[in-house]
Amino acid sequence: MKRRDFIKSAGLVAAGSALGAHGASAETMFHLTGEPDDGLNSIRLPIRALNPVVDKPVSVIIIGAGNRGKTYARYAEMFPEGMKVVGVSDILDHRLKYLSDKHGVAEDMRFGHFREVFASGKKLADAVVISTPDDRHYEPCMKALSLGYDVLLEKPVAQTEKECKAILAQAKKYGRIVAVCHVLRYAPYFLALREVLRSGAIGEIVSIQHMEPIQYAHMAHSYVRGNWRSSTETTPIILAKSCHDLDMLRWLINKPCKSIVADGGLHLFKAENAPEGAPMRCTDGCPHEATCPYSALDIYTRQKVHLGVFDLNGSKDTDLILQRLKDPAYSSYARCVYHCDNDQPDHYVAEMVFEGGETAAFSMEAFSPRGGRRTRVMGTIGFIEGDGTSFTVTDFRTRKQRVWNLKVSDIPEYKGSGHGGGDLALARDFIEAVAHQDPSRLSSTIDVSIESHVMGFAAERSRKTGRKEKVKV
Ligand SMILES: NC(=O)c1ccc[n+]([C@@H]2O[C@H](COP(=O)([O-])OP(=O)(O)OC[C@H]3O[C@@H](n4cnc5c(N)ncnc54)[C@H](O)[C@@H]3O)[C@@H](O)[C@H]2O)c1
């Protein structure tokens, strides 16, 4: 689709600089649909093509060649002039080989455990991407900073507030850049929402309602059977899943959070709720398999979703998936959702008060048919309601409504960039920040990302104690 056509189909009018493949340094003006007769005429958005503005490629070692490691490595495939993967580390041989081969990584730059990357005590690249599991962020990040690497660090930053603050201090001590993967900050939808708020279109922000529907099958996959099922081995779900949302609320309101009170728990996915006769695994002839919405056979072999964990390299072959479900390396995904070693809440609410008295009500919900964050912003002269892809702005003075509905899938330059376009836009900004040694190109440096993590730890304390917690950064 040509640029002009996609903008037309998206119901938008663009002016100013082009969004085209070579418009990397441009910003783009968008008008919302509706009559631009008062206040809100246009939004200037830093939506830029994904190609980086650099003189030479930034060399990177990927630590953790799983789902997220591969996501950021893709940026090097798309833009070899900007990023080169010169090293890979993973404790799983097949993942190490797959990503290393894909990027032509030299034998002596293929590492197993991340400690091998740092064993020589020398800096082997410009930057590292840390995309290991949550409990393996702190150690490699501290070490990388001490050796002079800049770091692209997956969220959550670390498992405790103390470790998060230590990483911040280490980054300052060694004068390095740490970009935290709060990818939603780089997604056009959220950028547009923030710009509309900053334009004063709805007056002062008084309060926000924000909901994160996880979606029932995603919950079962990631937070009951999968990698993030244990709040102690990884991080509490308010960080593991919702640090994006706390960060978003802080970013939209643009003031520090002063206090937080939280509640919620694990309602369904526990042994006492197992239907009679349910075996330990869905693959063991469960009598309830055909009617259970959380059946592993249904999710993986019929719906064929969440297959990324099975190392299928794009295949959706049913027999291969069944084989993986029986393979001990992947078989936790075949477990009955009522017979897992999980403790993450399936419903979680938090109320926050910000510095100017603004309030935010957050709700994370497992039991929803689809994902897609829903947000309502209440302002003194207007209201915004959005669903993660489009939002409507209502002006109380004119009672007119305007709509933002630019679909990321319609922006050719953002094709294949997950998290509403945010994944690869973050990769671009990180590469530029490293190349120019300019952290201001990032909107999620460690300095600003720490705050939402402190909010998350305070929320979890409140959920466990029932007390309102002060948020002190
Ligand atoms: N920004 C986001 O929106 C987002 C989305 C999903 C996941 N994440 C975070 O990204 C991180 C990675 O998640 P993922 O989905 O890619 O997980 P994953 O399991 O797919 O990948 C992690 C990889 O790290 C490897 N690994 C484990 N220990 C290691 C070690 N000691 N040394 C080297 N490699 C090691 C594993 O073998 C695995 O291949 C997690 O912290 C997760 O919370 C962030």
The ligand as an ORCA input file, in Angstrom:
! r2SCAN-3c Opt
* xyz 0 1
  N       9.568     -5.822     26.865
  C       8.589     -6.681     26.822
  O       7.467     -6.332     26.516
  C       8.824     -8.119     27.166
  C       8.002     -9.127     26.624
  C       8.273    -10.454     26.956
  C       9.320    -10.748     27.814
  N      10.072     -9.751     28.350
  C      11.194    -10.044     29.259
  O      12.312    -10.442     28.470
  C      13.089    -11.414     29.164
  C      13.255    -12.641     28.275
  O      11.988    -13.166     27.977
  P      11.782    -14.188     26.759
  O      10.339    -14.270     26.500
  O      12.686    -13.838     25.641
  O      12.267    -15.542     27.452
  P      12.902    -16.808     26.731
  O      12.825    -17.905     27.704
  O      12.283    -16.990     25.389
  O      14.431    -16.380     26.499
  C      15.369    -16.294     27.534
  C      16.640    -16.998     27.059
  O      17.671    -16.803     28.042
  C      18.440    -17.998     28.082
  N      19.197    -18.074     29.330
  C      18.774    -18.472     30.556
  N      19.772    -18.408     31.455
  C      20.859    -17.951     30.780
  C      22.206    -17.692     31.159
  N      22.637    -17.891     32.422
  N      23.060    -17.228     30.228
  C      22.656    -17.050     28.943
  N      21.392    -17.295     28.517
  C      20.516    -17.746     29.430
  C      17.391    -19.093     27.955
  O      17.948    -20.332     27.585
  C      16.465    -18.508     26.899
  O      16.797    -18.907     25.589
  C      12.365    -11.678     30.479
  O      12.947    -10.942     31.510
  C      10.952    -11.179     30.203
  O      10.263    -10.765     31.364
  C       9.854     -8.467     28.032
*
